[in-house]
Each structure stands twice: as C-alpha cells, then as structure tokens.
Amino acid sequence: MGFRFEHHDPGQFRRKSRLMAVVVTGQFIVLGVLFSQVLTARFGSSLGMNALGVLLGLLTTSVVVAVLRERPWLADQRYAWELKHHLARVSAHLSTLRDAGLERHDPRALDLLAFYHQGMQQLAELNGRTPDDDSERLAERLRVRRVRESLNMPVEVDGLDPGTLKAFREA
C-alpha cells in the first residue's frame, strides 16, 4: 500500500506548523533583505537588484526547507503534506467516484471514497477544525459507510494504494 493512515498528535502538529511557518517566514525575510543589501552594495541600488535579492532569499529558503523536510522531527508535517497531496488526487475524480461507488457499488470507488472521507476528517482534526462542518460531506460519508456495510466491506480503509486510483481512472 502506497499511503497508510498514521496517528499524529493534533496539538503537537499545530504547534510545530506554527513554529515552522514563523521560522520559514523569518528566514525568507532575513535572507531576502541580506541578499538585497549585498547586491545593492556591490552593484548599485536598483529595483532589479532588490528583486534579485528577494528571489535569492526565496530560493535559499526553498532549498533549506527541502533539505529539512526529510528530517525525522518533521515526520508529522511531511505526513500531512502527503495526505493533502493524495486527497487532492482523489478529489479530482470525486464526481466519477460518486457515480461508480454510490450508484453502481464499485468496490474500488468505494475504497477511494472511504479514503477521501477518512483523510478529510483526519486533516480537519490535525488542523483543529470540526470535521463535520459541511452537511453534504457528512451525508455522503454516512452514505458511503452504509453502502460499504451492505456489501460486507470494512467501514474504514487503512490507506491508499496508488494503483487503485490509476486502475479506476483507466477503467
């Protein structure tokens, strides 16, 4: 299976997200100003040199984030990013998934819909939001659950197999 659901502490996730946002923003500002100062001191003050300094600050910050992203202490942040990525891929096909899963009871579509609803619920919990704000999504989640139960399928899935989405798109 390509992506498996994991448990992460929502409070710790939010604290780390806020800290990372402040640190990355601060780093970008400091590096952008520093590069702009160095460039304008060396080549003269101009809008182009200032813009180049900001661009270099952005590139440097992006490289630092890319390197740090793989560190173990950012596992929960990386997990949330991957969850969002997979949810976006599934949500691009929601209309056909709803038709195939809820109307024709296609097991692959039902697995993908179950993943979508579980992932959206977990993402809402990690971000400290109420997952049941959208009554349409709640109704659909309950409908998916009932259809899965009627077909003797487990109510929840463990994760997402990328091959399932690919096979569904090709079918």
C-alpha positions in Angstrom: 0.0 0.0 0.0 1.4 3.4 -1.0 0.0 5.6 1.7 -1.1 4.4 5.1 -3.0 6.4 7.7 -1.0 7.2 10.8 -1.9 8.8 14.1 -0.3 12.1 15.0 -1.0 14.4 17.9 -3.1 17.3 16.6 -1.8 19.7 19.3 1.8 19.0 18.6 1.2 19.1 14.9 -0.4 22.6 15.1 2.4 23.9 17.4 5.0 22.6 15.0 3.2 24.0 12.0 3.0 27.5 13.5 6.7 27.3 14.6 7.7 26.2 11.1 5.7 29.0 9.5 7.3 31.6 11.7 10.8 30.2 11.2 10.5 29.9 7.4 8.9 33.3 7.0 11.6 34.9 9.2 14.4 33.1 7.3 12.9 34.3 4.0 12.7 37.9 5.2 16.2 37.9 6.6 17.8 36.3 3.6 15.8 38.4 1.2 17.0 41.6 2.9 20.5 40.3 3.3 20.9 39.4 -0.4 19.3 42.7 -1.4 21.7 44.6 0.8 24.7 42.7 -0.6 23.7 43.1 -4.2 22.8 46.8 -3.9 26.1 47.5 -2.1 28.1 45.6 -4.8 26.2 46.6 -8.0 24.3 49.8 -7.0 20.8 50.4 -5.8 18.0 49.4 -8.2 14.7 47.7 -8.3 16.3 44.8 -10.2 18.9 44.2 -7.6 16.4 44.3 -4.8 14.1 41.9 -6.7 17.0 39.6 -7.4 17.9 39.6 -3.6 14.4 38.7 -2.7 14.4 35.9 -5.4 17.7 34.6 -4.0 16.2 34.6 -0.5 13.2 32.7 -1.7 15.4 30.1 -3.5 17.7 29.7 -0.5 14.7 29.3 1.9 13.2 26.7 -0.5 16.4 24.7 -0.6 16.7 24.7 3.2 13.0 23.6 3.6 13.6 20.8 1.0 16.6 19.5 2.9 14.9 19.8 6.4 11.7 18.2 5.1 13.3 14.7 5.3 14.3 15.1 9.0 12.6 12.7 11.5 11.3 15.6 13.6 9.2 16.8 10.7 7.5 13.4 10.1 4.1 14.7 11.1 4.4 17.8 8.8 5.6 15.5 5.9 2.7 13.1 6.6 0.1 16.0 6.4 1.7 17.2 3.2 1.4 13.7 1.7 -2.1 13.3 2.9 -3.1 16.6 1.3 -1.4 15.5 -1.9 -3.3 12.2 -2.1 -6.6 13.9 -1.1 -6.1 16.3 -4.0 -5.5 13.5 -6.4 -8.7 11.7 -5.3 -10.8 14.8 -5.1 -10.1 15.5 -8.8 -12.2 12.4 -9.6 -14.9 12.8 -7.0 -17.8 13.1 -9.4 -17.0 9.8 -11.2 -16.1 8.1 -7.9 -19.5 9.1 -6.5 -21.3 7.7 -9.6 -19.3 4.5 -9.6 -19.3 3.9 -5.9 -22.6 5.1 -4.6 -24.7 4.3 -7.7 -23.0 1.2 -9.1 -21.3 -0.1 -5.9 -17.9 -0.4 -7.5 -15.6 -1.6 -4.6 -12.6 0.4 -5.9 -14.6 3.6 -6.0 -16.0 2.9 -2.5 -12.4 2.3 -1.2 -11.3 5.7 -2.7 -14.4 7.5 -1.3 -13.7 6.0 2.1 -10.1 7.1 1.9 -11.2 10.6 0.9 -13.6 11.0 3.8 -11.2 9.5 6.4 -8.4 11.7 5.1 -10.5 14.8 5.2 -11.6 14.0 8.7 -8.0 13.4 9.9 -6.8 16.6 8.2 -9.5 18.6 9.9 -8.6 17.1 13.3 -4.9 17.8 12.7 -5.7 21.4 11.9 -8.0 21.8 14.9 -11.2 22.2 12.8 -14.6 20.4 13.2 -14.7 17.8 10.5 -18.5 17.9 10.3 -18.9 21.5 9.2 -20.1 20.5 5.7 -23.5 18.7 5.9 -23.2 17.4 2.3 -19.9 15.8 3.1 -21.2 14.3 6.3 -24.2 12.9 4.5 -22.0 11.4 1.8 -19.6 9.9 4.3 -22.6 8.2 6.1 -23.9 7.0 2.7 -20.5 5.5 1.8 -20.4 3.9 5.2 -23.8 2.3 4.7 -23.1 1.1 1.2 -19.8 -0.5 2.4 -21.6 -2.2 5.3 -24.3 -3.5 2.9 -21.5 -5.0 0.7 -19.8 -6.6 3.8 -16.8 -4.3 3.2 -14.8 -2.9 6.2 -16.2 0.6 7.1 -12.7 2.2 7.1 -9.6 1.7 4.9 -6.0 1.5 6.0 -4.8 3.9 3.4 -4.5 4.5 -0.3 -3.0 2.2 -2.9 -2.0 4.5 -5.8 -2.7 1.6 -8.2 -6.4 1.7 -7.2 -6.8 5.3 -8.4 -4.8 4.6 -11.5 -6.8 1.5 -12.3 -10.1 3.3 -11.6 -9.1 6.2 -14.0 -8.1 3.7 -16.8 -11.4 1.7 -16.4 
